[in-house]
Amino acid sequence: MKKIYGAFAVLLLLASCQNKSNWQKAAENPEFIHRSIRQVTDVMVHDIYSPPVASRIYSYVSVAAYEAAVNGNKKYISLSGQLNGLDSVPKPTPGKQYCYTMAASHAALIIGKILIMSEGRIEAYHDKMMAEFKETGMPQEVYDNSIEYGKLIADRILKWAGKDNYKQTRSLAKYDVQTDDATWKPTPPAYMKGVEPHWNDIRPFLLDSAQQFKPGKAMDFSKKPESYFYKLALAVRDTGLHLTEEQKTIATFWDDNPFKVNNNGHTMFAIKKISPGGHWINIAAQVCRQNKADYVKAAETYACMSVVIADAFINCWDEKYKSKVIRPETYINQYIDERWAPLLQTPPFPEYTSGHSVVSNASAVMMSKLFGANTAFTDSTEVQFDIPARSFKSFKAAADEASISRFYGGIHYMPSIVNGVDEGRRIGEFALTKLKTRK
């Protein structure tokens, strides 16, 4: 009887371990992290956030997810002490059991709810996801511990976010359009005011300052047909008049303009699209899935990508509102061809440097470090906007295409792209020297 009882006890123990393994396997699915970030993206598209503001939201949401998830693998380390102003992050209580995927998703969605206007959309999704974690068979104690820990992480990250000067910039003066011929003017069809003219006041995540990686000097303005500036504008106009179908496809694929406005008679309506930073965050998600990244690796990828993208916007926007370069559309219509229009709608901020070039190249450097420089992938980000997927041999190849797309689209002069590429690469390479996620 003792042998039978002993064998029965072993079977019970094995069954118990198997049950525990089953709920953990279900709950540690990286899709919970991917879906949390995607929900934030979808709501930002719905609410129409500017690219710089979207990059800020991604950063706090993603860092929160990583700081919770990092406890699930001893090979990874916290970003506290590495990101500007983040000097500490709550640690799990010894002896308590947690589901770190759940804590990460919980923390990310708490922050998303607070930083995004349509908080009801985030809240409803959050409740649905937490119910899914319960359905894995997770013990109530683990569920409660994970909720508590995710909240502690979210509270700490929100406190950190509250000191980045964002609130102060909301009360600063709007951009005052200047009357001289050389500087940026609002463009059709909506003639929107300059977006985020004080973004260089935002605390960077890794950079020492918003001016750390200054691009080469902006082009000297001139109306003279023999001038360098005139020839740059003429090249934009002539290219726009003779675009191949492939060039049009490239420009449209990388448009990512959340401000796009269409006219229908006397009515204007916005076409909601993903931001440039959001496009690269989505690429990160696709590559994580392609490489079967676990939940900690996925959280690491989002955190590293989001902070380098945010810093790229801060650095780029500093130059935009210092040089205040006039857009090709305005210059060409005034001095070359009044009937010409770019393929893409011109975004509402100064021209120099190209934000797509800066952000895409900083992102490509980071993704190359995380997954390898020669990683090939197919980007289906734009499928939801009825634009077919495109395949790339590397992250650099994607960044190169994103950069030149702005010339094809008629919204940047070539030096803005060339110098933006260099600016972005330097930001990305600097980020690699600053960020350490592994022991």
Long-range contacts (C-beta under 8 A, 24 or more apart in sequence): 19-137, 22-136, 22-137, 23-136, 23-137, 23-138, 23-139, 24-99, 26-136, 26-137, 27-99, 27-101, 27-102, 27-133, 27-136, 27-138, 28-72, 28-99, 28-100, 28-101, 28-294, 28-295, 29-101, 29-295, 30-101, 30-288, 30-293, 30-294, 30-295, 30-297, 30-298, 32-101, 32-102, 32-104, 32-105, 32-129, 32-132, 32-133, 32-295, 33-65, 33-69, 33-101, 33-104, 33-105, 33-108, 33-295, 33-298, 33-299, 33-302, 34-285, 34-288, 34-289, 34-298, 35-105, 35-129, 36-61, 36-65, 36-104, 36-105, 36-108, 36-109, 36-112, 36-129, 37-61, 37-62, 37-65, 37-108, 37-281, 37-285, 37-302, 38-282, 38-285, 39-109, 39-112, 39-121, 39-122, 39-125, 40-108, 40-109, 40-112, 40-116, 40-122, 41-274, 41-278, 41-281, 41-282, 43-112, 43-116, 43-118, 43-121, 43-122, 44-116, 44-275, 44-278, 45-258, 45-272, 45-273, 45-274, 45-278, 46-118, 46-121, 46-272, 47-116, 47-117, 47-118, 48-258, 48-259, 48-270, 48-272, 49-116, 49-258, 49-275, 50-195, 50-196, 50-258, 50-259, 50-275, 51-256, 51-258, 51-275, 51-276, 51-277, 51-313, 51-355, 51-359, 52-195, 52-196, 52-199, 52-202, 52-313, 52-314, 52-317, 53-196, 54-258, 54-275, 54-277, 54-278, 55-275, 55-277, 55-306, 55-309, 55-310, 55-312, 55-313, 55-359, 56-115, 56-164, 56-166, 56-202, 56-310, 57-112, 57-115, 57-116, 58-277, 58-278, 58-281, 58-302, 58-306, 58-309, 58-310, 59-205, 59-306, 59-307, 59-309, 59-310, 60-111, 60-115, 60-157, 60-158, 60-160, 60-161, 61-108, 61-111, 61-112, 61-115, 61-306, 62-108, 62-299, 62-302, 62-303, 62-305, 62-306, 62-307, 63-157, 63-303, 63-306, 63-307, 64-104, 64-107, 64-108, 64-110, 64-111, 64-153, 64-154, 64-157, 65-104, 65-105, 65-107, 65-108, 65-299, 65-302, 65-303, 66-104, 66-299, 66-300, 66-302, 66-303, 66-437, 67-107, 67-153, 67-156, 67-157, 68-100, 68-103, 68-104, 68-106, 68-107, 68-149, 68-150, 68-153, 68-299, 69-100, 69-101, 69-103, 69-104, 69-295, 69-296, 69-298, 69-299, 69-300, 70-100, 70-296, 70-299, 70-300, 70-437, 71-98, 71-100, 72-100, 72-101, 72-295, 72-296, 73-294, 73-296, 74-439, 75-438, 75-439, 76-296, 76-300, 76-437, 76-438, 76-439, 77-436, 77-437, 77-438, 77-439, 79-303, 79-435, 79-437, 82-206, 82-434, 82-435, 82-436, 83-205, 83-206, 83-307, 84-203, 84-204, 84-205, 84-206, 84-207, 85-160, 85-163, 85-164, 85-203, 86-157, 86-160, 88-156, 89-153, 89-156, 89-157, 90-149, 90-152, 90-153, 90-156, 92-149, 93-145, 96-145, 97-139, 97-141, 97-142, 97-145, 98-142, 98-145, 98-146, 98-149, 99-133, 99-138, 99-142, 99-143, 99-146, 100-146, 100-295, 100-296, 101-295, 102-130, 102-133, 102-138, 102-143, 102-146, 102-147, 102-150, 103-146, 103-147, 103-149, 103-150, 103-153, 104-150, 104-295, 104-299, 105-129, 105-133, 105-150, 106-130, 106-146, 106-147, 106-150, 106-151, 106-154, 107-150, 107-151, 107-153, 107-154, 107-157, 110-150, 110-151, 110-154, 110-158, 111-154, 111-157, 111-158, 111-161, 114-158, 115-161, 163-203, 164-202, 164-203, 165-201, 165-202, 165-203, 166-202, 168-201, 169-196, 169-198, 169-199, 169-201, 169-202, 172-197, 172-198, 172-201, 175-321, 178-324, 181-221, 181-223, 181-326, 181-334, 182-221, 182-324, 182-325, 182-326, 183-324, 183-325, 183-326, 183-350, 184-324, 184-325, 184-326, 184-327, 184-330, 184-349, 184-350, 184-351, 185-326, 185-327, 185-330, 186-348, 187-327, 187-329, 187-330, 187-346, 187-348, 188-329, 188-346, 189-261, 189-262, 189-263, 189-268, 189-345, 190-259, 190-261, 190-268, 190-348, 192-259, 192-348, 193-348, 194-321, 194-348, 194-349, 194-350, 195-259, 195-347, 195-348, 195-349, 196-317, 196-349, 197-321, 197-349, 198-321, 199-313, 199-314, 199-317, 199-318, 199-321, 200-314, 200-317, 200-318, 200-321, 202-314, 204-310, 204-311, 204-314, 204-315, 205-307, 205-308, 205-310, 205-311, 206-307, 206-308, 206-311, 206-430, 206-431, 206-434, 206-435, 207-311, 207-314, 207-315, 207-427, 207-430, 210-314, 210-315, 210-317, 210-318, 211-315, 211-318, 212-315, 212-430, 213-315, 213-423, 213-426, 213-427, 213-430, 214-319, 215-319, 215-352, 215-353, 215-419, 215-420, 215-422, 215-423, 216-415, 216-419, 216-422, 218-319, 218-323, 218-325, 218-352, 218-415, 219-325, 219-352, 219-413, 219-415, 221-325, 221-326, 223-335, 229-331, 230-335, 230-336, 232-413, 232-414, 232-415, 233-328, 233-331, 233-332, 233-335, 233-336, 233-413, 234-336, 235-413, 235-414, 236-328, 236-332, 236-342, 236-407, 236-410, 236-412, 236-413, 236-414, 237-328, 237-332, 237-336, 237-337, 237-340, 237-410, 239-407, 239-408, 239-410, 240-340, 240-342, 240-343, 240-408, 240-410, 241-340, 243-343, 243-408, 247-408, 248-343, 248-408, 250-401, 250-404, 250-405, 250-408, 251-343, 251-344, 251-405, 251-406, 251-408, 251-409, 252-343, 252-344, 252-387, 253-382, 253-387, 253-390, 253-405, 254-279, 254-356, 254-401, 254-402, 254-405, 254-406, 255-344, 255-405, 255-409, 256-356, 257-344, 257-345, 257-347, 259-345, 259-347, 259-348, 260-345, 261-345, 273-385, 274-381, 274-382, 274-385, 276-355, 276-356, 276-359, 276-360, 276-402, 277-306, 277-309, 277-310, 277-313, 277-359, 279-381, 279-402, 280-305, 280-309, 280-359, 280-360, 280-363, 280-367, 281-305, 281-306, 281-309, 282-379, 282-381, 283-363, 283-367, 283-377, 283-379, 283-381, 283-395, 283-398, 284-367, 286-377, 286-378, 286-379, 286-380, 286-381, 287-367, 287-371, 287-375, 287-377, 290-377, 291-371, 291-375, 300-370, 300-437, 301-370, 303-437, 304-366, 304-370, 304-431, 304-435, 304-437, 305-363, 305-366, 305-367, 305-370, 307-431, 307-435, 308-362, 308-363, 308-365, 308-366, 308-427, 308-428, 308-431, 309-359, 309-362, 309-363, 311-362, 311-427, 311-431, 312-358, 312-359, 312-362, 312-363, 312-424, 312-427, 312-428, 313-355, 313-358, 313-359, 315-358, 315-423, 315-427, 316-353, 316-355, 316-358, 316-359, 316-420, 316-423, 317-349, 317-355, 319-352, 319-353, 319-423, 320-349, 320-350, 320-351, 320-352, 320-353, 320-355, 321-349, 321-350, 323-350, 323-352, 324-350, 325-350, 325-351, 325-352, 325-413, 325-416, 326-350, 326-351, 327-351, 327-411, 328-410, 328-411, 328-412, 328-413, 329-410, 329-411, 341-410, 342-409, 342-410, 342-411, 343-408, 343-409, 343-410, 344-406, 344-409, 344-410, 344-411, 346-410, 346-411, 347-411, 351-411, 351-412, 351-413, 351-416, 352-413, 352-415, 352-416, 352-419, 353-416, 353-417, 353-419, 353-420, 353-423, 354-403, 354-406, 354-412, 354-416, 354-417, 354-420, 355-420, 356-402, 356-403, 356-405, 356-406, 356-420, 357-402, 357-403, 357-406, 357-412, 357-416, 357-417, 357-418, 357-419, 357-420, 357-421, 357-423, 357-424, 358-420, 358-421, 358-423, 358-424, 358-427, 359-424, 360-398, 360-399, 360-402, 360-403, 360-424, 361-399, 361-403, 361-420, 361-421, 361-422, 361-423, 361-424, 361-425, 361-428, 362-424, 362-425, 362-427, 362-428, 362-431, 363-395, 363-399, 363-424, 363-428, 364-394, 364-395, 364-396, 364-398, 364-399, 364-424, 364-425, 364-428, 365-395, 365-424, 365-425, 365-427, 365-428, 365-429, 365-431, 365-432, 366-428, 366-431, 366-432, 367-395, 368-394, 368-395, 368-396, 369-432, 371-395, 399-424
